Amino acid sequence: MLKKFFAKGSVLKIVSFLIAILVWLYVIYIEDPKIKVTIDDVPVKYKTSELSEKLALISHDIKTIDVEVEASRSEIIGLDENEIEAYLDLSGISDSGDFDNVKIKVSSPNRNINVIKPSKSVCSVRIDDIIKRNVDVEVEQTGNTEKGYAIIAKTISSVDSVEISGPKKYVDSVKGAYIKVSCDGLAESKEISSEIVLIDDEGEVIDSKHEAYDHIKLSDKKSTAYVSVGKTQTVNVVISGAEAGMEYSVSPSTVEVYSEKKINKIYTENISGELSPNNKSVKVKLVVPEGVTLLSEKNVVTVNLKND
């Protein structure tokens, strides 16, 4: 059987095969021939330094391109995607507006890589003016204080207005700013720090998912609010100027107030002459003594004449 194997020239075939492998290895690893490949989805970037400080790029229609490159096989194998760079050439733009045919420059910091051809060589861009304006910062209170306690003064932000800057398109879309303050479970006054939140002209929060988020800068990112909390008192409403022999009712009959001193009642303004059989109901204000804070939103009660 061994004779038959050699008789058929198998040795020659094996030797030829080994020589072919050696030649292939020589070409691949010694000669290291140049080859061409296409790098897909190279991001198209831009340098803000090429624009005036008063201008900003807000959109470009081509976000990625494919780039054909040539390099030695070993370079291609070790090629990192960051070794291919694509940048918009904004150097010739000096005003805001829409610009077509802006060149896309493609290069590689690796001198051994030759850029042959990008899939796209020009791009359309939109440039906007950088503007600034001030926006008032409001306070949005959430949650309820502990039972028997209430917020006894208006809560205001330590930063009353914030300067916002950025492309005109996005700055103009800002409707307002606020900080969110949680009063949940508070039983004492507290200073609370919170991030300043912007809202657009449709009432939507400008967060990380919003188109304008990355384009707007704030002079202050946070603000502090002092929440004044005090223990409440429930006091009776007493009608001032009630005529003898007449029966009245008042609604509401009690109100919530804050005072450092204990009080039992609060009077209405004088209703003398205000009610008659033809006019059995009147709205009157409460007379709030000095040092007392009325916690109701409205300083008005309704007095009704009950007699027929």
Secondary structure per residue as TSV (DSSP state, phi and psi in degrees):
chain	resnum	aa	ss	phi	psi
A	1	M	-	360.0	-35.6
A	2	L	H	-64.8	-41.7
A	3	K	H	-60.3	-40.7
A	4	K	H	-63.7	-37.2
A	5	F	H	-63.7	-47.9
A	6	F	H	-70.5	-30.5
A	7	A	H	-64.8	-28.2
A	8	K	T	-88.4	7.1
A	9	G	T	74.7	24.4
A	10	S	H	-65.8	-33.5
A	11	V	H	-62.5	-43.9
A	12	L	H	-60.5	-38.7
A	13	K	H	-65.5	-41.1
A	14	I	H	-66.6	-43.1
A	15	V	H	-62.6	-41.9
A	16	S	H	-63.0	-39.5
A	17	F	H	-65.0	-42.9
A	18	L	H	-65.5	-38.3
A	19	I	H	-63.7	-40.5
A	20	A	H	-61.7	-39.7
A	21	I	H	-65.5	-42.6
A	22	L	H	-63.3	-40.3
A	23	V	H	-64.6	-42.5
A	24	W	H	-62.4	-43.5
A	25	L	H	-64.0	-36.9
A	26	Y	I	-63.8	-47.0
A	27	V	I	-63.3	-43.2
A	28	I	I	-73.1	-47.0
A	29	Y	I	-100.6	-22.5
A	30	I	I	-98.9	-52.5
A	31	E	I	-72.2	-32.5
A	32	D	-	48.0	66.1
A	33	P	-	-65.6	156.1
A	34	K	E	-80.3	141.3
A	35	I	E	-135.9	161.6
A	36	K	E	-111.6	137.6
A	37	V	E	-140.3	161.0
A	38	T	E	-110.7	124.7
A	39	I	E	-92.9	119.8
A	40	D	E	-88.2	150.1
A	41	D	E	55.8	50.2
A	42	V	E	-78.2	122.5
A	43	P	E	-66.7	137.7
A	44	V	E	-91.0	114.8
A	45	K	E	-108.3	177.8
A	46	Y	-	-148.4	156.2
A	47	K	-	-109.0	116.9
A	48	T	G	-63.6	-23.1
A	49	S	G	-66.1	-17.2
A	50	E	G	-80.2	-12.4
A	51	L	S	-105.6	156.6
A	52	S	-	-61.4	152.7
A	53	E	T	-63.1	-14.7
A	54	K	T	-93.9	3.2
A	55	L	E	-125.5	156.2
A	56	A	E	-148.1	142.5
A	57	L	E	-82.8	125.9
A	58	I	E	-110.9	-15.3
A	59	S	E	-162.5	149.8
A	60	H	E	-145.8	140.0
A	61	D	S	-79.8	-14.6
A	62	I	-	-114.7	116.4
A	63	K	-	-96.5	-31.9
A	64	T	E	-140.3	155.4
A	65	I	E	-137.0	162.3
A	66	D	E	-100.7	140.1
A	67	V	E	-127.3	126.0
A	68	E	E	-88.6	129.0
A	69	V	E	-129.5	162.0
A	70	E	E	-130.8	135.9
A	71	A	E	-166.2	171.0
A	72	S	E	-63.8	156.9
A	73	R	H	-57.4	-41.6
A	74	S	H	-65.2	-36.0
A	75	E	H	-66.8	-41.8
A	76	I	H	-64.2	-41.6
A	77	I	H	-61.5	-40.6
A	78	G	T	-92.6	12.9
A	79	L	-	-68.2	128.4
A	80	D	-	-97.7	142.3
A	81	E	G	-61.6	-24.3
A	82	N	G	-75.4	-8.0
A	83	E	G	-81.2	-4.3
A	84	I	S	-115.6	121.3
A	85	E	E	-119.6	137.4
A	86	A	E	-128.1	121.0
A	87	Y	E	-128.9	143.3
A	88	L	E	-74.8	139.6
A	89	D	-	-92.2	96.1
A	90	L	-	-99.1	6.2
A	91	S	T	-63.3	-25.1
A	92	G	T	-92.7	4.4
A	93	I	-	-97.7	125.7
A	94	S	-	-127.2	6.4
A	95	D	S	-147.8	164.5
A	96	S	-	-78.3	158.2
A	97	G	E	142.4	-172.3
A	98	D	E	-100.5	134.0
A	99	F	E	-131.1	126.6
A	100	D	E	-99.3	164.2
A	101	N	E	58.2	36.1
A	102	V	E	-76.5	127.1
A	103	K	E	-68.0	143.8
A	104	I	E	-105.8	114.3
A	105	K	E	-90.3	127.0
A	106	V	E	-117.5	132.1
A	107	S	E	-153.6	175.9
A	108	S	-	-139.0	133.5
A	109	P	S	-68.1	-15.4
A	110	N	-	-86.8	112.3
A	111	R	T	-67.3	-16.5
A	112	N	T	-82.3	-4.7
A	113	I	-	-107.0	126.0
A	114	N	E	-104.4	118.4
A	115	V	E	-79.7	121.7
A	116	I	E	-93.5	-56.3
A	117	K	E	-158.9	128.2
A	118	P	E	-86.3	155.8
A	119	S	S	-70.6	-27.2
A	120	K	-	-133.0	139.9
A	121	S	-	-118.3	-10.8
A	122	V	E	-134.8	161.7
A	123	C	E	-148.4	152.6
A	124	S	E	-99.3	134.2
A	125	V	E	-131.1	159.4
A	126	R	E	-122.4	125.6
A	127	I	E	-111.6	135.4
A	128	D	E	-124.1	158.2
A	129	D	E	-76.7	143.0
A	130	I	E	-86.4	126.4
A	131	I	E	-129.4	167.4
A	132	K	E	-131.7	149.2
A	133	R	E	-161.3	161.8
A	134	N	E	-98.4	141.9
A	135	V	E	-126.6	129.6
A	136	D	E	-65.6	141.1
A	137	V	E	-103.3	116.3
A	138	E	E	-96.3	171.7
A	139	V	E	-116.9	126.6
A	140	E	E	-107.6	113.4
A	141	Q	E	-94.1	135.2
A	142	T	E	-126.2	157.1
A	143	G	S	80.4	170.3
A	144	N	-	-117.5	142.7
A	145	T	-	-66.8	168.0
A	146	E	-	-60.9	147.9
A	147	K	T	-56.7	132.5
A	148	G	T	93.0	-0.1
A	149	Y	E	-126.8	156.4
A	150	A	E	-152.2	161.9
A	151	I	E	-77.8	122.8
A	152	I	-	-104.9	0.8
A	153	A	S	-151.6	157.3
A	154	K	-	-64.3	131.6
A	155	T	-	-88.5	123.7
A	156	I	-	-122.3	155.4
A	157	S	B	-82.9	139.8
A	158	S	S	-65.6	-28.7
A	159	V	S	-98.7	102.2
A	160	D	-	-76.1	-24.8
A	161	S	E	-149.9	149.8
A	162	V	E	-122.2	139.0
A	163	E	E	-87.3	127.4
A	164	I	E	-114.0	143.8
A	165	S	E	-139.4	152.6
A	166	G	E	155.5	-171.0
A	167	P	E	-57.1	140.4
A	168	K	H	-53.4	-40.2
A	169	K	H	-55.3	-43.2
A	170	Y	H	-85.5	-37.6
A	171	V	H	-64.2	-40.0
A	172	D	T	-66.3	-22.6
A	173	S	T	-81.1	-9.4
A	174	V	E	-79.5	123.0
A	175	K	E	-92.7	-35.3
A	176	G	E	-169.7	-178.3
A	177	A	E	-143.9	150.3
A	178	Y	E	-154.8	162.6
A	179	I	E	-116.6	143.9
A	180	K	E	-99.2	125.9
A	181	V	E	-121.2	121.6
A	182	S	E	-89.5	123.8
A	183	C	-	-104.7	10.6
A	184	D	T	-61.1	120.3
A	185	G	T	75.9	8.2
A	186	L	-	-69.5	136.0
A	187	A	-	-128.7	11.1
A	188	E	S	-156.4	162.0
A	189	S	-	-66.0	148.5
A	190	K	E	-153.4	144.2
A	191	E	E	-96.4	125.8
A	192	I	E	-124.1	129.6
A	193	S	E	-100.5	140.1
A	194	S	E	-151.5	154.2
A	195	E	E	-72.1	144.7
A	196	I	E	-79.8	127.0
A	197	V	E	-110.7	133.9
A	198	L	E	-98.2	147.8
A	199	I	E	-125.9	148.4
A	200	D	E	-89.5	-178.1
A	201	D	T	-70.8	-4.0
A	202	E	T	-106.5	7.3
A	203	G	S	83.2	6.4
A	204	E	-	-84.7	141.8
A	205	V	B	-70.4	133.5
A	206	I	-	-87.6	85.9
A	207	D	-	-106.0	-168.7
A	208	S	T	-63.1	-18.5
A	209	K	T	-89.2	-8.9
A	210	H	S	-83.0	143.1
A	211	E	T	-56.0	-35.2
A	212	A	T	-85.5	-11.3
A	213	Y	G	-54.5	-49.5
A	214	D	G	-77.9	-6.6
A	215	H	G	-102.0	-11.5
A	216	I	-	-110.7	132.8
A	217	K	E	-109.6	142.6
A	218	L	E	-111.7	141.3
A	219	S	S	-68.7	-29.6
A	220	D	-	-133.9	133.5
A	221	K	S	-95.4	-22.6
A	222	K	E	-132.4	159.7
A	223	S	E	-144.8	162.8
A	224	T	E	-119.3	142.1
A	225	A	E	-127.0	137.8
A	226	Y	E	-99.8	116.4
A	227	V	E	-96.7	113.6
A	228	S	-	-87.8	118.8
A	229	V	E	-122.0	135.9
A	230	G	E	-141.2	161.1
A	231	K	E	-75.6	134.4
A	232	T	-	-89.6	159.0
A	233	Q	E	-128.2	138.8
A	234	T	E	-98.0	119.3
A	235	V	E	-122.5	153.8
A	236	N	E	-80.0	145.4
A	237	V	E	-92.7	123.7
A	238	V	E	-111.2	131.1
A	239	I	-	-78.9	125.9
A	240	S	T	-96.4	131.5
A	241	G	T	89.2	15.0
A	242	A	-	-66.9	135.4
A	243	E	-	-85.4	143.4
A	244	A	T	-62.5	140.6
A	245	G	T	83.4	-4.5
A	246	M	-	-102.6	143.0
A	247	E	-	-107.9	130.9
A	248	Y	E	-126.1	160.7
A	249	S	E	-132.6	153.2
A	250	V	E	-132.6	140.2
A	251	S	E	-135.3	124.4
A	252	P	S	-73.5	156.1
A	253	S	S	-88.0	-15.8
A	254	T	E	-135.5	155.4
A	255	V	E	-137.5	157.9
A	256	E	E	-93.1	131.4
A	257	V	E	-135.4	163.8
A	258	Y	E	-121.2	134.7
A	259	S	E	-157.2	142.7
A	260	E	S	-69.6	-21.7
A	261	K	S	-102.7	154.7
A	262	K	-	-76.9	127.1
A	263	I	-	-129.3	153.7
A	264	N	-	-112.7	-23.0
A	265	K	E	-150.7	163.0
A	266	I	E	-140.6	138.5
A	267	Y	E	-96.6	153.6
A	268	T	E	-86.1	168.9
A	269	E	-	-66.2	160.0
A	270	N	-	-64.3	126.0
A	271	I	-	-104.1	9.5
A	272	S	T	-54.0	125.2
A	273	G	T	81.6	-1.2
A	274	E	T	-83.8	-27.7
A	275	L	-	-111.9	148.8
A	276	S	B	-157.8	171.4
A	277	P	T	-57.4	-25.4
A	278	N	T	-92.1	-9.5
A	279	N	B	-141.6	89.1
A	280	K	-	-95.2	4.1
A	281	S	E	-144.4	139.6
A	282	V	E	-148.7	143.1
A	283	K	E	-96.4	130.0
A	284	V	E	-134.0	156.6
A	285	K	E	-86.0	158.0
A	286	L	E	-90.0	146.4
A	287	V	E	-94.9	104.6
A	288	V	-	-89.9	116.6
A	289	P	-	-66.2	158.9
A	290	E	T	-63.2	135.9
A	291	G	T	88.2	1.0
A	292	V	E	-114.0	135.2
A	293	T	E	-112.0	120.8
A	294	L	E	-80.7	126.0
A	295	L	-	-91.4	-8.4
A	296	S	S	-74.2	146.6
A	297	E	S	-66.7	-30.3
A	298	K	-	-115.7	132.4
A	299	N	-	-93.9	52.0
A	300	V	E	-141.3	139.0
A	301	V	E	-128.0	164.5
A	302	T	E	-110.1	125.7
A	303	V	E	-106.8	130.3
A	304	N	E	-118.2	140.2
A	305	L	E	-89.3	121.5
A	306	K	-	-93.1	-21.0
A	307	N	-	-66.0	143.5
A	308	D	-	-81.3	360.0
